């Protein structure tokens, strides 16, 4: 087997793996949409849920910094929580 054939076969395997993972990713995205739709049908605000998920992903220090800036900006604009 020539080097070109080995590389082509390896490339084909990488492409097939990526395609398979992309298909799984689409399936998972559909599942997530379904969960949000279910939550919405039960009266939950999806926009707020997405914000909470975004906050939970953040590092605690980054979240604290963002909250402090938000509080500072809101205070400067005369807004209160």
C-alpha positions, 0 to 999 in steps of 0.5 A: 500500500502506498503512502498516498493510499494510507493517508487517503484512508486515514483522511476518509476515516477522519471525515466519516467520524466527523460526519457521525459526530455532526449527526449526533450533535444535531440529534442532541440539539433537537433533544435540547430544543424539545426540553425547552419546548416542554419547559415552556409548555409547563409555564417556564420562561425559556429566555430566563432558563438560557440565561441561568444556564449561561451563568452556571457555565461561567467560572465563579470569579467571572460571574462575580465580576460580571454581576458587580459590573451589572450592579454598577451600571444599573446603579449609574442608570438609576435602575434597581433590582 
